[in-house]
Structures are given as structure tokens and as C-alpha cells.
Amino acid sequence: MKLVHDWLGPIELPDSARRIVSLAPNATDTLFALGLGERVVGRSAFCYRPAAVLGLPVLSSYTRVRWELLRSLEPDLVLVSTGVQRGLLEELRQGGIPVFPVPLPQSPYGILENIVLLGELLGVGERASRLCAELAERYGRLAGILPPLRVYFEFDLGGPISVGRGSYVGEALRHLGLVNVFADHPHSYFTPDLEAVPTLHPDLVIYEPKPHRSRPRERAAILMASRGWNYPLVVNGGDELAHYGPLFFGYLEELERQVERLGL
């Protein structure tokens, strides 16, 4: 398949690749959602959804690859994401590996666009269109469903990270009807000034811990207390809104239910 990539310019990739290594969790999720799991022969350590992927060999962290194992699998396509994996993308290209970077979305609609992009790349465009229609309908039902609560949102990515303008998470919060207290911040993802948060008068804190942590809500409550914060708190399962594959929409639906249960 020949196409023009915004970064790479004209590129040619195998048509309907059969041996795929996915080093990006969003791409791995998409491949399985499209019924292409049997084509996936390797993954990154961060590709643990769906459970069917766990039996595949781990070829990389998020930014480093095990070259000998990668070459032994003889992939005809390696998928990465943009953003943090830019350096890995260039390393793979220089190593002569057929690689395609899936763009970081700017809104949840960008997640849908990436599904179509991968569907066309892999010869299942109609299947991808059907999946996008289903997900778009679910997303549409969430429009304005919550009251305009002022929300401070935080990822635990080894330290606090929040979202500002141009992030798909910020747009998803707005779609629900919520008001991100950092909506006007000029960076999409940034380390927030925690002392400034109370001055922005949030009604609610939404906290996303690292995945697979024991007692995540209890830990989050202790963290908030250490900051002197006493806001209503929603804690999700970890690595949910940070995940921009098809599963994102289910995680967003669960977030809406969690906020609704608070009765604010």
C-alpha cells in the first residue's frame, strides 16, 4: 500500500500485512477490536489489553526495542505511536523495519480516524467503518450528559500530569459537559502547579492512577489529603483515559457513571 504520511512523506508498506508487531497499546487494542488478533506476533510491555495479547512475546518497553527478537519474528509491519515513540520510530526506520506511526489524537474523533486508518492499511476498511459508527453513536449519547462541574483531572505518570488545550482527554471531559479548570492552559499535557489548583475552585477531582495498583482509591485519598484537598474524588482503574484505543469509549462511559453516582 502506498500512502503519504504527514511526517514521513511518501511511504510504501505491505498490503494487508500478515505478521504485525504492535508496540503501541492503542494500535494493539484496535487490531483486536477489528478481529485481526491472529496477525499480531509481538507486542510491547505496555500492550496488555485485551487479555488475548498476553501470550505474545514482549519486544520492547515504550521506547526501547529488543532487536534480535524483533528480527527473529520477521514482521512485515511494526506499529508505533507518535509523541513519546518518535525516537523509536526513527530507530526502526534506520534499521530497515517497515514501520507505521499511528497519530496521537487531538480529540476522541481522532481515535475513530485512527481506527479507519488502520482498517484501510490492513484491508478491513468496511469492518473499521462499522466499528467507528458504533463507537461514535456511544460517544454521541454522552454529549452534555453531566452538569457543568469544574474538574481538575490528573494522570499519575510517575508524577502529576494534567491536560490543557488540544488534548483528547480535555475534549472528552468537555463533551461530557464538565469544565476542565485548566482548559485554557496552552499545553496539551503538562505538570500542574498543585498550589494553583485550589485557586481555580474545582468541584471535583478525577484521578487516574498507574494501572495494577492495589487499593487505588485509598492511595488516591491519602495523596489528596497530603495536599490539603477535600474535594469529591473519582478514581478510575488506571491507564484508562490515557489509552486512546477503542476501549477509551467504554472507559469514558464508566467515568460518567462514577461522576453520576456522586450526585453533585
C-alpha positions in Angstrom: 0.0 0.0 0.0 1.3 3.4 -1.0 0.4 6.5 1.1 1.7 9.8 2.1 2.4 10.3 5.8 2.4 13.8 7.3 5.9 13.1 8.9 7.5 10.5 6.7 6.3 11.7 3.3 5.6 9.0 0.6 5.9 5.5 2.1 5.1 2.0 0.8 4.0 -0.7 3.2 3.0 -4.3 2.7 -0.6 -4.6 1.5 -2.7 -6.3 4.3 0.3 -7.2 6.4 0.1 -10.7 8.0 2.8 -10.6 10.6 2.4 -7.4 12.8 4.3 -6.3 15.8 2.4 -3.6 17.7 4.5 -1.5 20.1 1.6 0.9 20.8 -1.3 -0.1 23.2 -3.8 1.9 21.2 -2.9 0.1 18.0 -2.9 -3.3 19.7 -6.4 -2.6 21.1 -7.5 -1.6 17.6 -6.2 -4.7 15.9 -8.0 -7.0 18.2 -11.2 -4.9 18.0 -11.0 -5.3 14.2 -10.7 -9.1 14.5 -7.0 -9.1 13.5 -5.5 -10.5 16.6 -4.3 -13.6 14.7 -2.0 -11.4 12.7 -0.2 -9.9 15.8 3.1 -11.7 16.6 4.6 -9.4 19.1 3.9 -6.5 21.5 5.4 -4.0 23.9 5.3 -4.4 27.7 2.5 -1.9 27.8 0.3 -3.8 25.4 -1.7 -5.8 27.9 -5.3 -5.3 26.6 -7.1 -7.4 25.6 -6.1 -10.4 27.7 -5.5 -12.4 24.5 -2.4 -10.4 23.8 -0.6 -11.5 27.0 0.7 -14.8 25.4 2.6 -12.9 22.8 6.4 -12.2 23.1 7.3 -8.8 24.6 9.7 -7.0 22.2 10.0 -3.6 23.8 9.3 -1.1 26.5 7.6 2.0 25.3 10.9 3.4 23.8 13.4 0.6 23.6 13.2 -2.5 21.4 14.8 -6.0 21.6 16.4 -6.0 18.1 17.3 -9.7 18.0 13.9 -10.9 19.0 12.2 -8.4 16.7 14.2 -9.5 13.6 13.6 -13.2 14.5 9.8 -12.7 14.2 10.2 -11.3 10.7 7.4 -8.8 10.9 6.1 -7.3 7.7 4.7 -4.3 9.7 5.6 -2.7 13.0 3.1 -0.2 14.5 4.1 2.6 16.9 2.5 5.8 18.1 3.7 9.3 17.7 4.6 11.5 20.7 6.9 9.7 23.1 7.7 7.0 20.5 9.1 9.4 17.9 12.7 8.4 18.7 11.8 4.7 18.4 10.1 5.3 15.1 13.3 6.8 13.7 15.4 4.0 15.1 13.2 1.4 13.5 13.3 3.2 10.1 17.0 3.4 10.2 17.1 -0.3 11.0 15.2 -1.1 7.8 12.0 -2.1 9.6 8.6 -1.5 7.8 7.1 0.8 10.4 4.0 3.0 10.6 3.3 5.6 13.3 -0.3 6.0 14.4 -1.0 9.7 15.2 -1.7 11.0 18.7 -5.4 12.1 18.5 -6.4 15.6 19.3 -10.0 14.6 20.2 -11.9 11.4 20.6 -12.9 11.7 17.0 -9.2 11.3 16.2 -9.4 7.8 17.9 -12.0 6.9 15.3 -10.0 8.3 12.5 -7.1 6.1 13.6 -9.3 3.0 13.5 -10.3 3.8 9.9 -6.6 4.5 9.1 -5.5 1.1 10.4 -8.5 -0.7 8.9 -7.6 0.7 5.4 -3.9 -0.1 5.9 -4.8 -3.7 6.8 -7.5 -4.4 4.2 -10.5 -4.3 6.5 -11.9 -0.8 5.8 -15.5 -1.8 5.9 -15.1 -3.5 9.3 -13.4 -0.4 10.6 -16.2 1.8 9.4 -18.8 -0.3 11.2 -16.8 -0.2 14.4 -16.4 3.6 14.2 -20.1 4.0 13.6 -20.9 2.0 16.8 -18.3 3.9 18.9 -19.4 7.3 17.5 -23.0 6.5 18.5 -22.0 5.6 22.0 -19.9 8.8 22.2 -22.7 10.9 20.9 -25.0 9.6 23.7 -22.6 11.1 26.3 -22.8 14.7 24.9 -23.7 17.1 27.7 -24.8 14.3 30.0 -23.2 15.7 33.1 -23.7 19.1 34.8 -21.0 21.8 34.2 -18.9 20.8 37.2 -15.4 22.3 37.4 -13.0 19.5 37.2 -9.3 19.0 38.0 -8.0 16.0 36.1 -4.7 14.2 36.9 -2.8 11.3 35.5 -0.2 9.6 37.6 2.6 9.2 35.0 5.4 8.9 37.6 4.2 12.3 38.8 1.2 14.5 38.3 0.2 15.3 34.7 -2.9 17.3 33.8 -4.4 18.3 30.5 -5.0 21.6 28.7 -5.9 22.8 25.3 -5.6 20.4 22.4 -5.8 17.2 24.3 -8.3 14.4 23.5 -8.9 13.9 27.2 -9.8 17.6 27.7 -12.1 17.4 24.8 -13.8 14.3 26.2 -14.4 16.0 29.5 -15.9 18.9 27.7 -18.1 16.6 25.7 -19.5 15.1 28.9 -20.4 18.6 30.0 -17.6 19.1 32.5 -15.4 22.1 32.8 -11.7 21.4 32.9 -10.1 24.0 35.3 -7.0 24.0 33.0 -9.0 24.2 29.8 -7.1 27.4 28.8 -3.7 26.1 29.6 -1.5 26.4 26.4 0.0 22.9 26.7 -1.9 19.7 26.0 -0.2 17.8 28.7 1.8 19.4 31.5 3.0 19.2 35.1 0.4 21.3 37.0 1.1 23.8 39.7 -0.6 22.0 42.5 -0.7 25.1 44.7 -2.7 26.9 42.0 -5.4 24.2 41.8 -7.4 25.4 44.9 -7.5 28.9 43.4 -9.3 27.5 40.4 -12.2 26.3 42.6 -12.7 22.7 41.4 -16.0 21.0 42.3 -14.4 17.6 41.6 -11.1 15.8 41.2 -10.7 13.0 38.7 -7.6 10.9 39.3 -6.1 8.3 37.1 -3.5 6.1 38.9 -1.0 3.9 37.4 -2.5 0.5 36.4 -2.5 -2.6 38.6 -2.1 -0.7 41.8 -3.6 -2.2 45.0 -6.1 -0.1 46.8 -6.0 2.7 44.3 -8.9 4.8 45.8 -7.4 4.6 49.3 -4.0 5.6 48.0 -5.5 8.5 46.0 -7.4 9.7 49.0 -4.2 9.7 51.1 -2.5 11.7 48.3 -5.3 14.3 48.2 -5.2 14.6 52.0 -1.4 15.2 51.9 -2.1 18.2 49.6 -4.8 19.5 52.0 -7.5 18.9 49.4 -11.0 17.8 50.4 -12.8 17.7 47.0 -15.2 15.0 45.8 -13.0 12.4 44.2 -13.3 9.9 41.3 -10.6 7.3 40.9 -10.6 5.2 37.8 -8.9 1.8 37.2 -5.7 3.3 35.9 -4.4 3.8 32.4 -7.9 4.4 31.1 -8.3 7.9 29.7 -4.6 7.7 28.8 -5.4 4.8 26.5 -6.6 6.1 23.1 -7.8 2.9 21.5 -11.4 1.7 21.0 -11.6 0.8 24.7 -11.4 4.5 25.5 -15.1 4.9 24.9 -16.1 2.3 27.4 -13.8 3.9 30.0 -15.4 7.3 29.3 -18.9 5.7 29.9 -17.7 4.3 33.2 -16.3 7.7 34.2 -19.7 9.3 33.5 -21.3 6.6 35.7 -18.8 7.3 38.5 -19.5 11.0 38.4 -23.2 10.5 38.3 -23.1 8.3 41.4 -21.6 11.2 43.4 -24.9 13.1 43.0 -23.2 16.5 42.6 
